[in-house]
Structure formats: structure tokens, C-alpha cells
Amino acid sequence: MTFSQDALIFGPADVDLARSPLAGKIDAETYVLGAFNPGMTRLANGNLLLMVRVAEALRTPMAEQHINALRWFDGGYCLDAWPLDFVDTSDPRKFMMRGGGWRVMALTSLSWLLPVELNADGTRVEAVHYDKAVTPRASYQCYGVEDARISKVGDRYLMTTCSVSPERHSTTLYTSADALDWTLEGIVLDHQNKDMLIFEGLIGDKYWAQTRPLGDLYFAYPPGSEWRAGPSINLASSPDALHWKPYDKPGIRPHAATMATARMGGGAPPIATPEGWLTLWHGVEPSGVVGIYRTYWSILDRDDPSIVLRTSHDPLIEANPALTDPIKDLMYLDNVVFTTGIVDAGDHYVVASGEADLACRITHIPKSAFA
């Protein structure tokens, strides 16, 4: 599918590392591995706000038979040196510990969130708010803050993020009155329950959210089932957006008839439409190291979002090599588009995505695409 507006709006070259929260705080050169996966909302002035994930990486992570991990500690930043004999360094973005009964990794980058203000239709950068950056503030965020999703419910902005640390890989909640000054409320979902998307409106008197727990064991559906076992999009509700109860019914599940959505997770926060809740989500087809990421859509029942009224079996958005061709020398993976935000713009939606874990992509999608 082609769109009237589909372009990269912000990327690694647009980040001024002299204004990074890490600037002058570690004795090592860094670079921007990616500026991607932006949460998005509309500000009171009519402009759009992206909360861009900046993955700031060590330029030379290996030295003197060691590899360094970048970590926040007690209000500052430090490097942890690991002997090369103890780790697998085949992926330059991370390294895996050898031995043990489970997978343990550390990162050569640290992510923080940069507010980038766009004009009303998302075609031009108006301001970059370095003074409002969201950075690690607690031990459960020591390896970074990743992949914001922003929902406006009533007069309050709610932002979920993935916080990374040895303690746990959790979902954290921030709140704001203006989407620029954020208060960290703490952990709301525990280890490896991520891609949390809060619905942009209450159902009854409760907040609702999509979640995506991960694990390394799933139980098989019966032979001939229309569903495939594996990661799926679940639901939870809350009286206050802080305390969440999982919903008893399943949400969006992988279909057995296709491998294109064998793994899935939430994309943009569900928004209300005359038909029901419009949700954009990602499906991952197994291929290579990370798989092929595409964006799909579903319409959920307004009163019971476990009921899928309609769904897309063809992808809505796919990775576009033409967009990343001018910066192909920076690429370290391909076939990935990761949608993270949606805003109503009248006859179309403005949709924000991360492209190739590298840059921010803005796409205008006509509402007729969901008819």
C-alpha cells in the first residue's frame, strides 16, 4: 500500500550528543545507534510530540580483552568491563553471557527518551526539547528507558515505557498534564510484560490496556485450532492506571494459517472510532536473527475489547528500503517497521513508527483503509 505522506522525520544525525544526558559523564566516545520507536500524541498547541527512543552506544565497546556495558548508577553513568572469554559478542548491540541455564545479556548502548515537537501534520520538526528528556532515575532502569507509548485519557497524558535492568525487564508508567513534563509513577507490569498500550478512553469506569507477556514456554492449542501458540496480545484493566488486573479472556492471538504473525505485540495505543477501538499491532514472521516486522490492524468491540470485530490479514505498513536508502550506511538490520503512535487528523490518521530500529517514520493513512 502506498500513502500520500510517508517519510523519515527524525534520525541519528538529528540528535545533538553534546546535549545528551550522558555528555561529559563517561570517559568514552558514544554515537547514536538509533533514534526510533517514537511514542506520539498531540499537544495543546496543536503540534505533535514524538518521544523518540535514542539508543546511545559506545563507539568502541571492546578494549584490552574486555567488552564494556553502559549503565546508569546513582544519578550518573558508568562502564562495566566483562572479560571477552565470558561472553558472546556476535551481535554488536549486546553481548550474551556464556554458560548458565538461561539467556543473560548486557548492552553496549543505553536508551533515553527525547521529546521532538513536530508541526500539526508531522511533516516538519519544530523543536527538540533536550531539557525535557526522560532518562533513567531508578535502579530498575539502569540499562535504559525504551519504546514509549503515549495515551491521553481525559485531561491526563499517560506514557508507558520499557525499563531495563538486571532486576527485571518491566513496564513503567509516567504521567503528565502537558506531555512535556513527566512524573515517574513506577513499575506497573512485572518482568517481561511489555508493549503495554493504554486505551485512549475509559471502558465503563476503568482504564484498559493491551499487554504482551513473554516467556520461553507456551502450551499447544488442539490439532486443527485456528490459533497458533506463542506470544499474543492480552488485556488488563485498572481503576487508576497503576494497579492492573489481567482480563480473563484472550485478546489478539496468532492465526495458525500464517507464519507472518507467528509472534505479535501491541503497536499504537487503541483509539476510539464509530465502529469500535482501532488498534495497530505488529506481527513478526520468523526470518534471520530478528524476523520480519509488519504492522496490522484490528477493530475491537467498544465494550469488550477481547472481541475482535474485524482484522487485517494483509499488512498495513511494511518496511520501506527506499526511505532508509540515504542512510543505509548506518543500518544494522532490515525488514523492520515498528508502529508506536497514532493521532486522528480528520480524514486520515498520522501514524508514527520506528524504521529499521534506526529512525522515526511518519505515515498518513486514510481512514478509508480501515473501511
Secondary structure as GFF3:
##gff-version 3
##sequence-region A 1 371
A	DSSP	beta_strand	6	10	.	.	.	ID=ss1
A	DSSP	three_ten_helix	12	14	.	.	.	ID=ss2
A	DSSP	three_ten_helix	17	19	.	.	.	ID=ss3
A	DSSP	beta_strand	30	42	.	.	.	ID=ss4
A	DSSP	beta_strand	48	58	.	.	.	ID=ss5
A	DSSP	beta_strand	62	63	.	.	.	ID=ss6
A	DSSP	beta_strand	66	73	.	.	.	ID=ss7
A	DSSP	beta_strand	76	83	.	.	.	ID=ss8
A	DSSP	three_ten_helix	84	86	.	.	.	ID=ss9
A	DSSP	beta_strand	87	88	.	.	.	ID=ss10
A	DSSP	beta_strand	94	97	.	.	.	ID=ss11
A	DSSP	beta_strand	105	107	.	.	.	ID=ss12
A	DSSP	beta_strand	109	118	.	.	.	ID=ss13
A	DSSP	beta_strand	125	128	.	.	.	ID=ss14
A	DSSP	three_ten_helix	130	132	.	.	.	ID=ss15
A	DSSP	three_ten_helix	139	141	.	.	.	ID=ss16
A	DSSP	beta_strand	144	153	.	.	.	ID=ss17
A	DSSP	beta_strand	156	164	.	.	.	ID=ss18
A	DSSP	beta_strand	169	176	.	.	.	ID=ss19
A	DSSP	beta_strand	183	189	.	.	.	ID=ss20
A	DSSP	beta_strand	193	198	.	.	.	ID=ss21
A	DSSP	beta_strand	207	213	.	.	.	ID=ss22
A	DSSP	beta_strand	234	238	.	.	.	ID=ss23
A	DSSP	beta_strand	245	246	.	.	.	ID=ss24
A	DSSP	beta_strand	263	272	.	.	.	ID=ss25
A	DSSP	beta_strand	277	285	.	.	.	ID=ss26
A	DSSP	beta_strand	292	300	.	.	.	ID=ss27
A	DSSP	beta_strand	308	311	.	.	.	ID=ss28
A	DSSP	alpha_helix	321	324	.	.	.	ID=ss29
A	DSSP	three_ten_helix	325	330	.	.	.	ID=ss30
A	DSSP	beta_strand	337	344	.	.	.	ID=ss31
A	DSSP	beta_strand	348	355	.	.	.	ID=ss32
A	DSSP	beta_strand	359	366	.	.	.	ID=ss33
A	DSSP	three_ten_helix	367	370	.	.	.	ID=ss34
###
